[in-house]
Amino acid sequence: MKTKHPLAFRLLTLLLCLPLLTACSSDDKEDDPDPTTENSGDEVRWTVSGTEYAGFGSNVQTQGHYRPSNTDNKKKELLILADDSKNYQVSVLIDGFTGKGTYTLVPNGDSRGGLTEITGAKNTYISVWAVGSPAGKVEITEWDPATTHVKGTFSFKGRVRNSGGTFGPSVEVTSGSFNFKSVYKY
């Protein structure tokens, strides 16, 4: 019997998987691509409170993942993930990805933006908990399904959800952009 998981469960699963997506294991097989070096030149940039941050090169994690089909009963997805190795990890997930166009992020929606502090309070700000709608947008300006080259922009507002269901501080991510020669299919 299939059960439908509530959005909160899916979001919690995504949050728990973010560190796994960015972790590099010494047990990696030699022929597995290393997302930090495989596509040199890939980059993600974003601004928080007037300061620009960027993930690119071999010192940080910059990854793009693409689920090209829905044969496993899940929607097509595009996930962009990066950190600047000092302050923040940023992620953008488009659920129901269809290629070029604008995707609106709404509170409690399946597509979302997230920002996690690497140091300090280590808060995680998520757009599904934003105060108002729309919570943000992602615009795919270039997409090639054959090579999986993708380029676009993003911005979103998010806030922290504390234990007990109360909400904490909020943040606005602006001037986000990404450019990947190719993203990893999964």
Secondary structure by P-SEA (a helix, b strand, c coil): cbbbbcaaaaaaaaaaacccccccccccccccccccccccccccccccccbbbbbbccccccbbbbbcccccccccbbbbbbbccccbbbbbbbcccccbbbbbbccccccbbbbbbccccbbbbbccccccccccccccccccccccbbbbcccbbbbbbcccccccbbbbbcbbbbbbcbbbcc
